Amino acid sequence: MQNFKVVIGMYNNLPYNASGALYEQTYQGAWRPFLSGLYKFLSIKSAIYFSGAIFPWLEENHPEYMYLLVEMVRRGQVELLGGGLYNPLSPLISAQDMTGQVESLSAFIRKTTGKRPSGAWLYEYSWSSSLPSILQNSKIQYTFLPAEYFPNVEGGMEFGLPVTSEDHRKVITIFPTFESKDSENSFMPYENTLTDLQESYPECKTFIIMADGNEISMSWEKSGLESPDVLFERTFAWFQKNCLEYDTLTPIQLHKTTKPSRIVYFSQCYSRRFKEYCKKTINRLPIQNQEYIQISKQSVLDHPLVHVLYQKLNYVSTMIALFRGDKSRKKASIDDIWKAQCGDLFWIGPCGGILIPEARIAAFSSLIEAEKTIRQSRFRPYLSFDDLNFDGLKEAIFQSSVYNCYLQSGSASVSEFDSIKTGTNYACGWNDDQFSTGCFKDYIKTEGNFERDLIAVERWNMVENPREESSVLFRREFSARFEDRLLMLLCRKTYRFRNDFFSIDYELSNKNTEACLFRFCTNSEIIAAPIFEDHRFELLHHRESKALDLRSQAFFETVDGIGLSNVRKAERVLIRSDLPFSLLAKPNFLKKPSVSPQVMDVPSDSLMFEGFSIGIGWDLSIPAEGTAFFSLSVHLEH
């Protein structure tokens, strides 16, 4: 008779619409060798979780894997866990959306395998107090949280037993779970983890050990073995050899034979790596007593890219909730919203998270598609005001049949510029050096350069113009001492919207008694596609255009306009000025997370393209009490 009950398993989640190369790397390094190795040892049982984004990729690219997986599920060797369809962080989304995602993944698994899942996997162990009722409503009986969260870890009680939690009389069982990783957060074989746990918890007779498929694919070569197949075959052979001492079970078998020890109400819970990321992010803010903070939502506010996506997600979700009409159109919009709720997009996870350009662009595209789906056939342009970023101040939102434009009131900048036709947000480029995203952020610098700031950035004030004018006015006063002179300026910045383009009009007034000389700059982080080669960059001068291969930083003078094209989608963003300007442009790249060259032919130093940084500067000389006028226009061309 066995002395120990052991559940071993693997959970797998990747950003929705990440590159096929990333999926293939993880498939060859973890998914395939784990399942093929397990298939050879019929007495060894396991649990596997795949997100809803992975199943369609497997069906299209490796149908043989799905055949094998279904066979092993039906014979009871593998238990497929349910959960959120697109791996949402449950505290960030509504109970209604979480319920829908759990039910959708459960329905897919039942349709594919004939068995409805009884257990659910939570992305990064993200727990919210409403989850017991959400999971129970979808006939989920148990889930998993890190063992360190359980109150009997330090109390000397029998360890390893599950607990229950409750919400409005809906009860869920929660199993304490260990990660199969070493001190460097790399995957460690299950048998090594098990022996270490037995030394640490000699009184424990039940262990649930799970591993992240991404970590497996990136770490197996450290074992010194020639392939991950050998790594897993050794693991499963070890458990078969020691089958008299260790009984491997599926979670449903353990649930049927183990009674919970007590009821526990968890406030919030996350994986250790996600907690560390959130705390590191929150530490940039003057917040003490972080134990009182909802860390996932707080960290969302402090990363510009994540915050812009989060505010877009909430705004579109509100629009969909208010929609009254065709139910099939509303359901299609909700499906698109769920795709943008993928938890990887709300932090910089092990694979890059929000910094993966194809995943970020796809998230905005799905939200734009959700908006399009519920729009009426004759959509009329309109300007509205709403508090998008939850700071108590209203932002301006212009929507037309051609584009959307979201303005940030504090910086008078464009946080989102969407093409309705191609579903592209051109304003979601990322400059990691400046920790910045968005377009048309203004600065005043010394004459002739883009580097030296003359006046520190101050907050703009937005003046709501009558909506029928389709314009938004921002006002800002500048003051600074430069070379023993006091520089005082008043700037008015006006966005004027039309159905197929918008303009930005600047009015700078010199409040000094002597002339002032400086460079007025506006900076933009712009991207049209996730691949650098899909872009075409052009300089415009005197109605002539010149294509550039912009692979490094470049400086140009007396430019009238620039064009950035998406070659695949045949669309161009055109920015023109009525006053010639100087241009500083450079591409932004970030190093990809480490990959395994043995698994896939991808160079370890490969880079992710994050977009272009575009600096536009006008050298101005304004006489005492004088005023300068100039403007930009932004067009979408097909």
C-alpha positions as CSV (number, residue, x, y, z in Angstrom):
1,M,0.0,0.0,0.0
2,Q,1.3,3.4,-0.9
3,N,2.4,5.8,1.8
4,F,2.0,9.0,-0.2
5,K,-0.5,10.5,-2.6
6,V,1.0,12.6,-5.3
7,V,-0.6,14.8,-8.0
8,I,1.9,15.9,-10.7
9,G,0.8,18.3,-13.4
10,M,1.6,21.0,-15.9
11,Y,-0.2,24.3,-16.6
12,N,0.2,26.2,-19.8
13,N,-0.7,29.7,-20.8
14,L,0.6,32.0,-23.5
15,P,-0.5,35.5,-24.5
16,Y,-3.4,35.4,-26.9
17,N,-2.2,35.9,-30.5
18,A,1.5,35.6,-29.5
19,S,3.8,34.5,-32.3
20,G,3.6,31.0,-33.7
21,A,7.3,30.7,-32.9
22,L,6.7,31.2,-29.2
23,Y,3.9,28.6,-29.3
24,E,6.1,26.1,-31.2
25,Q,9.0,26.6,-28.8
26,T,6.9,25.7,-25.8
27,Y,5.2,22.8,-27.7
28,Q,8.5,21.2,-28.5
29,G,10.1,21.9,-25.2
30,A,7.3,21.0,-22.8
31,W,3.8,20.0,-24.2
32,R,4.9,17.3,-26.6
33,P,7.6,15.6,-24.5
34,F,5.4,15.7,-21.3
35,L,2.5,14.0,-22.9
36,S,4.4,11.5,-25.1
37,G,6.5,10.5,-22.1
38,L,3.5,10.0,-19.9
39,Y,1.8,7.9,-22.6
40,K,4.5,5.3,-22.2
41,F,3.7,4.8,-18.5
42,L,0.0,3.9,-18.2
43,S,0.0,3.6,-14.4
44,I,1.2,7.3,-14.0
45,K,-1.6,9.9,-13.8
46,S,-1.4,13.6,-14.3
47,A,-3.3,16.9,-14.5
48,I,-2.9,19.4,-17.4
49,Y,-4.2,22.8,-18.0
50,F,-4.3,24.6,-21.3
51,S,-5.8,28.0,-21.8
52,G,-8.4,28.5,-24.5
53,A,-5.9,30.3,-26.7
54,I,-3.7,27.2,-26.9
55,F,-6.3,24.6,-28.0
56,P,-7.1,26.3,-31.4
57,W,-3.3,26.5,-32.1
58,L,-2.9,22.8,-31.3
59,E,-5.9,21.8,-33.4
60,E,-4.5,23.7,-36.4
61,N,-0.7,22.9,-36.1
62,H,-0.6,19.6,-34.2
63,P,-3.8,17.7,-34.5
64,E,-2.0,14.5,-33.6
65,Y,-1.4,15.9,-30.2
66,M,-5.1,16.6,-29.6
67,Y,-5.9,13.0,-30.6
68,L,-3.4,11.7,-28.1
69,L,-4.6,14.1,-25.4
70,V,-8.3,13.2,-25.8
71,E,-7.4,9.4,-25.7
72,M,-5.5,9.8,-22.4
73,V,-8.3,11.9,-20.9
74,R,-11.0,9.4,-21.8
75,R,-9.0,6.5,-20.3
76,G,-8.5,8.5,-17.1
77,Q,-4.8,8.9,-17.2
78,V,-4.9,12.7,-17.7
79,E,-7.3,15.2,-16.1
80,L,-7.9,18.4,-18.1
81,L,-8.4,21.3,-15.8
82,G,-10.8,24.2,-16.6
83,G,-10.5,27.8,-15.8
84,G,-10.7,31.1,-17.6
85,L,-10.8,30.8,-21.4
86,Y,-8.1,33.5,-21.9
87,N,-6.3,33.3,-18.6
88,P,-7.7,36.4,-17.0
89,L,-6.5,37.9,-13.7
90,S,-9.8,37.4,-11.9
91,P,-9.5,40.5,-9.7
92,L,-9.3,42.7,-12.8
93,I,-12.5,41.6,-14.5
94,S,-16.2,41.4,-13.6
95,A,-17.8,38.4,-12.1
96,Q,-20.0,38.1,-15.2
97,D,-16.9,38.0,-17.5
98,M,-15.1,35.5,-15.3
99,T,-18.2,33.3,-15.2
100,G,-18.5,33.4,-19.0
101,Q,-14.8,32.6,-19.5
102,V,-14.9,29.6,-17.1
103,E,-18.1,28.3,-18.7
104,S,-16.8,28.7,-22.2
105,L,-13.6,26.7,-21.5
106,S,-15.6,24.0,-19.7
107,A,-18.0,23.7,-22.6
108,F,-15.1,23.3,-25.0
109,I,-13.4,20.6,-22.9
110,R,-16.7,18.7,-22.6
111,K,-17.3,18.9,-26.3
112,T,-13.8,17.8,-27.2
113,T,-13.2,15.0,-24.6
114,G,-16.7,14.1,-23.5
115,K,-15.8,15.0,-19.9
116,R,-16.7,18.3,-18.2
117,P,-13.8,19.6,-16.0
118,S,-14.3,19.4,-12.2
119,G,-11.3,21.5,-11.3
120,A,-10.1,25.0,-12.4
121,W,-6.7,26.5,-12.7
122,L,-6.3,30.2,-11.8
123,Y,-3.9,32.3,-13.8
124,E,-1.0,33.1,-11.5
125,Y,-3.2,31.8,-8.7
126,S,-5.2,35.1,-8.9
127,W,-7.9,34.8,-6.3
128,S,-10.9,37.0,-5.6
129,S,-13.5,36.5,-2.9
130,S,-16.3,36.0,-5.4
131,L,-14.6,33.0,-7.0
132,P,-16.4,30.3,-5.0
133,S,-19.8,31.2,-6.4
134,I,-18.4,31.8,-9.9
135,L,-16.8,28.4,-10.0
136,Q,-19.7,26.6,-8.4
137,N,-22.1,28.1,-10.9
138,S,-20.0,26.4,-13.6
139,K,-20.0,23.1,-11.7
140,I,-16.3,23.5,-10.8
141,Q,-15.7,21.7,-7.5
142,Y,-12.1,22.6,-6.6
143,T,-9.2,24.9,-7.5
144,F,-5.5,25.4,-6.4
145,L,-3.6,28.0,-4.5
146,P,0.0,28.1,-3.3
147,A,0.7,26.0,-0.3
148,E,2.4,29.0,1.5
149,Y,-1.0,30.7,1.8
150,F,-2.5,27.9,3.9
151,P,-2.7,28.7,7.6
152,N,-1.4,25.3,8.8
153,V,2.0,25.6,7.0
154,E,3.5,27.2,10.1
155,G,1.1,25.9,12.7
156,G,2.5,22.3,13.1
157,M,-0.8,20.8,12.0
158,E,-1.1,18.0,9.5
159,F,-0.1,19.6,6.2
160,G,-1.3,18.9,2.7
161,L,-5.0,18.8,3.4
162,P,-7.3,21.0,1.3
163,V,-9.6,23.7,2.8
164,T,-12.9,25.1,1.7
165,S,-14.0,28.6,0.9
166,E,-17.5,30.1,0.5
167,D,-19.3,32.9,-1.2
168,H,-23.1,33.3,-0.7
169,R,-23.4,29.7,0.3
170,K,-21.5,28.5,-2.7
171,V,-18.6,26.3,-1.5
172,I,-15.3,25.4,-3.3
173,T,-12.5,23.1,-2.3
174,I,-9.0,24.6,-2.5
175,F,-5.9,22.4,-2.7
176,P,-2.4,23.5,-1.4
177,T,-0.1,23.4,-4.4
178,F,3.7,23.4,-4.8
179,E,5.7,24.6,-7.8
180,S,8.3,22.3,-9.3
181,K,11.1,24.8,-9.5
182,D,14.5,25.4,-7.9
183,S,15.8,28.5,-6.0
184,E,16.6,30.2,-9.3
185,N,12.9,29.7,-10.5
186,S,13.9,27.2,-13.1
187,F,12.0,24.0,-13.6
188,M,13.1,21.1,-11.4
189,P,12.1,17.5,-12.1
190,Y,9.1,16.4,-10.2
191,E,10.9,13.7,-8.3
192,N,13.5,16.1,-7.0
193,T,10.8,18.5,-5.9
194,L,9.0,15.7,-4.1
195,T,12.0,14.5,-2.1
196,D,12.8,18.1,-1.1
197,L,9.2,18.6,0.1
198,Q,9.3,15.4,2.1
199,E,12.3,16.7,4.0
200,S,10.6,20.0,4.6
201,Y,7.2,18.6,5.6
202,P,7.8,15.1,7.0
203,E,4.3,15.0,8.4
204,C,2.7,15.6,5.0
205,K,1.3,12.6,3.1
206,T,-0.3,14.4,0.2
207,F,1.5,16.6,-2.4
208,I,0.2,18.5,-5.4
209,I,3.2,19.5,-7.6
210,M,2.6,21.7,-10.7
211,A,5.0,23.1,-13.2
212,D,4.8,26.0,-15.7
213,G,5.2,24.8,-19.2
214,N,7.0,27.9,-20.2
215,E,9.6,27.4,-17.5
216,I,10.0,23.7,-18.6
217,S,10.7,24.7,-22.2
218,M,13.3,27.3,-21.2
219,S,15.0,25.3,-18.5
220,W,15.3,21.6,-19.5
221,E,18.7,22.0,-21.1
222,K,20.2,22.9,-17.7
223,S,19.6,19.2,-16.8
224,G,22.5,18.2,-19.1
225,L,20.2,15.8,-21.0
226,E,20.1,15.7,-24.8
227,S,16.3,16.4,-25.0
228,P,13.2,17.1,-22.9
229,D,11.9,13.7,-23.9
230,V,14.6,12.0,-21.8
231,L,13.9,14.4,-18.9
232,F,10.3,13.4,-18.6
233,E,10.9,9.7,-19.4
234,R,13.3,9.6,-16.4
235,T,10.7,11.3,-14.2
236,F,7.9,9.0,-15.1
237,A,10.1,5.9,-14.8
238,W,11.1,7.1,-11.3
239,F,7.5,7.2,-10.2
240,Q,6.8,3.8,-11.8
241,K,9.8,2.3,-10.0
242,N,8.6,3.7,-6.7
243,C,4.9,3.0,-7.2
244,L,4.7,1.1,-3.9
245,E,5.6,4.2,-2.0
246,Y,4.0,6.9,-4.2
247,D,0.5,6.7,-5.7
248,T,0.0,9.2,-8.5
249,L,-3.6,10.5,-8.7
250,T,-5.6,12.9,-10.8
251,P,-7.1,15.8,-8.8
252,I,-10.6,14.4,-9.1
253,Q,-9.5,11.2,-7.5
254,L,-7.8,13.1,-4.7
255,H,-10.9,15.2,-4.2
256,K,-13.1,12.1,-3.8
257,T,-10.9,10.6,-1.2
258,T,-9.7,13.6,0.8
259,K,-11.8,15.7,3.2
260,P,-11.1,19.4,3.7
261,S,-9.6,20.3,7.1
262,R,-11.3,23.7,7.7
263,I,-12.9,26.7,6.0
264,V,-10.7,29.6,5.1
265,Y,-11.7,33.0,3.5
266,F,-8.8,34.3,1.4
267,S,-8.7,38.0,0.7
268,Q,-6.3,38.0,-2.2
269,C,-3.7,35.6,-3.5
270,Y,-1.2,35.5,-6.3
271,S,1.9,33.5,-7.4
272,R,5.2,34.5,-5.9
273,R,6.5,35.9,-9.2
274,F,3.4,38.0,-9.8
275,K,3.5,39.3,-6.3
276,E,7.1,40.3,-6.6
277,Y,6.4,42.1,-9.9
278,C,3.5,44.0,-8.4
279,K,5.4,45.1,-5.3
280,K,8.3,46.2,-7.5
281,T,5.9,48.3,-9.6
282,I,4.1,49.7,-6.6
283,N,7.4,50.6,-4.9
284,R,7.7,53.4,-7.4
285,L,4.8,55.1,-5.7
286,P,4.8,56.7,-2.2
287,I,2.6,53.9,-0.8
288,Q,3.2,52.4,2.7
289,N,1.5,49.4,4.2
290,Q,1.2,47.6,0.9
291,E,-0.6,44.7,2.6
292,Y,-3.7,46.9,2.5
293,I,-3.4,47.4,-1.3
294,Q,-5.1,45.4,-4.0
295,I,-1.8,44.8,-5.7
296,S,-2.9,43.7,-9.1
297,K,-5.1,46.7,-9.7
298,Q,-2.6,49.1,-8.2
299,S,0.3,47.8,-10.4
300,V,-1.9,48.3,-13.5
301,L,-2.0,52.0,-12.8
302,D,1.8,52.4,-12.7
303,H,2.7,50.9,-16.1
304,P,1.7,53.2,-19.0
305,L,1.1,50.5,-21.5
306,V,-0.9,48.3,-19.1
307,H,-2.9,51.3,-17.9
308,V,-3.9,52.4,-21.4
309,L,-5.1,48.9,-22.3
310,Y,-6.9,48.6,-18.9
311,Q,-8.8,51.9,-19.4
312,K,-9.7,50.9,-23.0
313,L,-11.0,47.5,-21.8
314,N,-13.2,49.1,-19.1
315,Y,-14.6,51.7,-21.5
316,V,-15.5,49.2,-24.2
317,S,-16.9,46.8,-21.7
318,T,-19.2,49.6,-20.5
319,M,-20.3,50.4,-24.0
320,I,-21.1,46.7,-24.6
321,A,-23.1,46.5,-21.4
322,L,-25.3,49.4,-22.5
323,F,-25.9,48.0,-25.9
324,R,-29.5,47.0,-26.6
325,G,-30.1,45.2,-29.9
326,D,-29.0,42.1,-31.7
327,K,-27.9,39.5,-29.1
328,S,-25.6,37.7,-31.6
329,R,-23.7,41.0,-32.2
330,K,-23.4,41.6,-28.5
331,K,-22.1,38.0,-27.9
332,A,-19.5,38.5,-30.6
333,S,-18.4,41.7,-28.9
334,I,-18.1,40.0,-25.6
335,D,-15.9,37.3,-27.1
336,D,-13.6,40.0,-28.4
337,I,-13.5,41.7,-25.0
338,W,-12.5,38.4,-23.4
339,K,-9.5,38.1,-25.7
340,A,-8.2,41.4,-24.4
341,Q,-8.6,40.2,-20.8
342,C,-5.7,37.8,-21.2
343,G,-3.8,38.0,-17.9
344,D,-0.4,38.1,-19.6
345,L,-1.2,41.6,-21.0
346,F,-1.5,43.2,-17.6
347,W,2.1,42.7,-16.5
348,I,5.5,41.9,-17.9
349,G,5.4,38.1,-17.4
350,P,7.9,35.4,-18.1
351,C,7.4,35.6,-21.8
352,G,7.3,39.4,-22.0
353,G,3.6,40.0,-21.3
354,I,2.4,43.5,-22.5
355,L,5.8,44.1,-24.2
356,I,5.1,41.3,-26.8
357,P,4.1,43.6,-29.7
358,E,1.9,41.1,-31.5
359,A,0.0,40.3,-28.3
360,R,-0.4,44.0,-27.4
361,I,-1.6,45.0,-30.9
362,A,-4.0,42.0,-31.1
363,A,-5.5,43.0,-27.7
364,F,-6.3,46.5,-29.0
365,S,-7.5,45.1,-32.3
366,S,-10.0,42.8,-30.5
367,L,-11.4,45.8,-28.5
368,I,-11.7,47.9,-31.7
369,E,-13.5,45.0,-33.3
370,A,-15.9,44.8,-30.3
371,E,-16.7,48.5,-30.9
372,K,-17.3,48.0,-34.6
373,T,-19.6,45.0,-34.0
374,I,-22.1,47.1,-32.0
375,R,-22.0,50.2,-34.1
376,Q,-25.0,51.1,-36.2
377,S,-24.6,51.0,-40.0
378,R,-24.8,54.8,-40.2
379,F,-22.4,55.8,-37.5
380,R,-22.1,59.6,-37.0
381,P,-18.9,61.1,-35.7
382,Y,-19.1,62.5,-32.1
383,L,-17.0,63.9,-29.4
384,S,-17.6,62.8,-25.8
385,F,-15.9,63.3,-22.4
386,D,-15.4,60.6,-19.8
387,D,-13.0,59.8,-16.9
388,L,-11.0,57.1,-18.7
389,N,-8.0,56.8,-16.4
390,F,-9.9,57.1,-13.1
391,D,-8.1,60.2,-11.9
392,G,-11.3,62.3,-11.4
393,L,-10.7,64.3,-14.6
394,K,-12.5,63.8,-17.8
395,E,-10.7,62.8,-21.0
396,A,-11.8,63.6,-24.5
397,I,-12.9,60.7,-26.8
398,F,-13.6,61.3,-30.5
399,Q,-15.1,58.5,-32.6
400,S,-15.9,58.4,-36.3
401,S,-16.3,55.7,-39.0
402,V,-12.6,56.1,-39.9
403,Y,-10.8,56.4,-36.6
404,N,-10.9,56.7,-32.8
405,C,-8.8,59.2,-30.9
406,Y,-8.5,59.3,-27.1
407,L,-6.9,62.3,-25.4
408,Q,-5.3,62.3,-22.0
409,S,-6.2,65.5,-20.1
410,G,-3.1,65.7,-17.9
411,S,-0.6,65.5,-20.8
412,A,-2.8,66.8,-23.6
413,S,-1.5,63.8,-25.6
414,V,-3.1,61.1,-27.7
415,S,-3.3,57.8,-25.7
416,E,-5.0,55.9,-28.5
417,F,-5.3,56.4,-32.2
418,D,-7.3,53.6,-33.8
419,S,-7.9,52.8,-37.4
420,I,-11.4,51.3,-37.6
421,K,-10.7,49.6,-41.0
422,T,-7.5,47.7,-39.9
423,G,-8.1,47.5,-36.2
424,T,-4.7,49.1,-35.4
425,N,-3.9,51.3,-32.5
426,Y,-1.0,53.4,-33.8
427,A,-0.3,55.1,-30.5
428,C,0.7,51.9,-28.6
429,G,4.4,52.0,-29.3
430,W,6.7,51.6,-26.4
431,N,9.9,53.5,-25.5
432,D,11.5,51.5,-22.7
433,D,14.3,54.1,-22.1
434,Q,11.7,56.9,-21.4
435,F,9.1,54.5,-20.0
436,S,6.6,56.1,-22.3
437,T,3.8,55.4,-24.7
438,G,1.3,57.6,-26.6
439,C,1.6,60.4,-29.1
440,F,2.1,64.2,-29.3
441,K,3.5,64.8,-25.8
442,D,5.0,68.3,-25.8
443,Y,8.3,69.6,-24.4
444,I,10.3,72.8,-24.6
445,K,14.0,72.4,-25.2
446,T,17.0,74.6,-26.0
447,E,17.3,75.8,-29.5
448,G,18.6,73.3,-32.1
449,N,18.5,70.1,-30.0
450,F,16.1,67.4,-28.9
451,E,18.0,66.4,-25.7
452,R,18.3,69.3,-23.3
453,D,15.0,70.2,-21.5
454,L,14.5,73.9,-21.0
455,I,11.2,73.8,-19.1
456,A,10.0,70.9,-16.9
457,V,6.8,69.2,-17.8
458,E,3.8,70.7,-16.1
459,R,0.1,69.7,-16.0
460,W,-2.2,70.9,-18.8
461,N,-5.7,72.1,-18.2
462,M,-8.4,70.9,-20.6
463,V,-11.2,73.3,-21.6
464,E,-14.3,71.5,-22.9
465,N,-15.5,73.3,-26.0
466,P,-19.1,72.9,-27.2
467,R,-19.4,69.4,-28.6
468,E,-20.8,70.5,-31.9
469,E,-17.4,72.2,-32.7
470,S,-15.6,68.8,-32.4
471,S,-12.6,70.5,-30.9
472,V,-10.8,70.3,-27.5
473,L,-8.7,73.1,-26.1
474,F,-5.8,72.6,-23.7
475,R,-4.1,75.4,-21.9
476,R,-0.7,75.4,-20.2
477,E,1.7,78.0,-18.8
478,F,5.4,77.5,-18.9
479,S,7.9,79.3,-16.7
480,A,11.6,78.7,-16.1
481,R,14.9,80.5,-15.6
482,F,17.4,80.0,-18.3
483,E,20.9,81.7,-18.5
484,D,19.8,84.3,-16.0
485,R,16.7,85.0,-18.0
486,L,13.1,84.3,-17.0
487,L,11.2,82.5,-19.7
488,M,7.4,82.8,-19.5
489,L,5.1,81.3,-22.1
490,L,1.4,80.6,-22.5
491,C,0.5,77.7,-24.8
492,R,-2.9,76.8,-26.2
493,K,-3.2,73.4,-27.9
494,T,-6.4,72.7,-29.8
495,Y,-7.4,69.3,-31.3
496,R,-9.9,69.8,-34.1
497,F,-11.6,66.6,-35.3
498,R,-13.1,65.7,-38.7
499,N,-14.5,62.4,-39.9
500,D,-11.3,61.3,-41.6
501,F,-8.5,63.4,-40.0
502,F,-7.7,65.6,-37.1
503,S,-5.4,68.6,-36.6
504,I,-3.4,70.0,-33.7
505,D,-3.2,73.8,-33.6
506,Y,-0.5,75.4,-31.4
507,E,-0.6,79.0,-30.2
508,L,2.5,80.1,-28.1
509,S,2.5,83.6,-26.5
510,N,5.6,85.2,-25.1
511,K,4.8,86.9,-21.8
512,N,8.3,88.3,-21.4
513,T,9.5,91.9,-22.1
514,E,12.2,90.5,-24.4
515,A,12.3,88.0,-27.2
516,C,12.8,84.3,-26.5
517,L,14.4,81.6,-28.6
518,F,13.8,77.9,-28.1
519,R,12.7,74.6,-29.7
520,F,9.2,73.4,-29.2
521,C,9.0,69.6,-29.5
522,T,6.3,67.0,-29.6
523,N,7.2,63.3,-29.2
524,S,5.3,60.2,-30.3
525,E,5.7,56.5,-29.8
526,I,4.1,55.0,-32.9
527,I,3.7,51.5,-34.3
528,A,1.8,50.0,-37.2
529,A,2.6,46.3,-37.0
530,P,4.5,43.9,-34.7
531,I,7.3,43.3,-37.3
532,F,9.8,45.9,-38.2
533,E,10.0,44.8,-41.9
534,D,6.2,45.4,-42.3
535,H,6.8,49.2,-41.9
536,R,7.6,51.8,-44.6
537,F,8.9,55.1,-43.3
538,E,8.8,58.2,-45.5
539,L,10.0,61.8,-45.4
540,L,7.8,64.5,-47.1
541,H,9.2,67.7,-48.4
542,H,7.7,70.0,-51.1
543,R,5.2,67.3,-52.2
544,E,8.0,64.8,-52.7
545,S,8.4,61.7,-50.5
546,K,11.6,59.7,-49.8
547,A,11.5,56.2,-48.3
548,L,13.9,55.5,-45.5
549,D,15.3,52.3,-44.0
550,L,15.1,53.5,-40.4
551,R,17.1,50.8,-38.6
552,S,18.9,53.3,-36.3
553,Q,18.5,56.8,-35.0
554,A,18.4,59.4,-37.7
555,F,18.1,63.2,-37.7
556,F,16.6,65.4,-40.5
557,E,16.0,69.1,-41.0
558,T,13.4,71.1,-42.9
559,V,10.9,68.3,-43.1
560,D,7.3,69.1,-44.0
561,G,5.8,65.7,-43.0
562,I,6.3,62.0,-42.3
563,G,4.5,58.9,-43.3
564,L,4.4,55.5,-41.6
565,S,2.8,52.7,-43.5
566,N,1.6,49.2,-42.7
567,V,2.8,47.4,-45.8
568,R,0.6,44.3,-45.2
569,K,-2.6,46.2,-44.6
570,A,-1.9,48.9,-47.2
571,E,-2.6,51.8,-44.7
572,R,-0.5,54.9,-44.0
573,V,-0.5,57.4,-41.2
574,L,0.4,60.8,-42.6
575,I,1.6,63.6,-40.3
576,R,2.0,67.0,-41.9
577,S,2.9,70.5,-40.6
578,D,2.3,73.9,-42.0
579,L,5.7,75.0,-40.7
580,P,8.9,73.0,-41.6
581,F,10.4,71.1,-38.6
582,S,13.4,69.1,-37.5
583,L,12.9,65.4,-37.0
584,L,14.6,62.9,-34.7
585,A,13.4,59.3,-35.4
586,K,14.6,55.9,-34.1
587,P,13.3,52.4,-33.8
588,N,12.9,50.8,-30.4
589,F,13.9,47.2,-29.7
590,L,13.8,45.1,-26.6
591,K,15.6,41.8,-26.0
592,K,13.2,38.8,-26.0
593,P,13.0,36.6,-23.0
594,S,15.5,33.7,-23.2
595,V,14.6,30.9,-25.5
596,S,16.1,27.5,-26.0
597,P,18.2,27.3,-29.2
598,Q,18.2,23.5,-29.0
599,V,14.4,23.4,-29.2
600,M,13.9,25.9,-32.0
601,D,16.1,27.8,-34.4
602,V,15.7,31.2,-32.9
603,P,18.8,33.2,-32.0
604,S,19.1,33.8,-28.2
605,D,19.8,37.5,-28.8
606,S,16.7,38.1,-31.0
607,L,14.8,41.3,-30.4
608,M,11.2,42.5,-30.1
609,F,10.3,45.5,-32.2
610,E,8.4,48.0,-30.0
611,G,7.7,50.8,-32.5
612,F,9.3,54.1,-33.5
613,S,10.1,57.2,-31.4
614,I,9.3,60.3,-33.4
615,G,10.5,63.7,-32.2
616,I,9.2,66.7,-34.1
617,G,10.8,70.1,-33.3
618,W,10.2,73.7,-34.4
619,D,12.9,76.3,-33.6
620,L,11.0,79.4,-32.7
621,S,11.9,83.0,-32.1
622,I,9.0,84.9,-30.5
623,P,9.4,88.7,-29.9
624,A,8.3,90.3,-26.6
625,E,4.6,90.0,-26.1
626,G,4.5,88.2,-29.5
627,T,2.7,85.0,-30.5
628,A,3.6,82.1,-32.8
629,F,1.1,79.9,-34.6
630,F,1.7,76.5,-36.2
631,S,-0.2,73.2,-36.6
632,L,0.0,69.5,-37.4
633,S,-2.6,67.4,-39.3
634,V,-2.9,63.6,-38.9
635,H,-4.5,61.5,-41.7
636,L,-5.2,57.9,-42.4
637,E,-4.7,56.9,-46.0
638,H,-5.6,53.6,-47.7
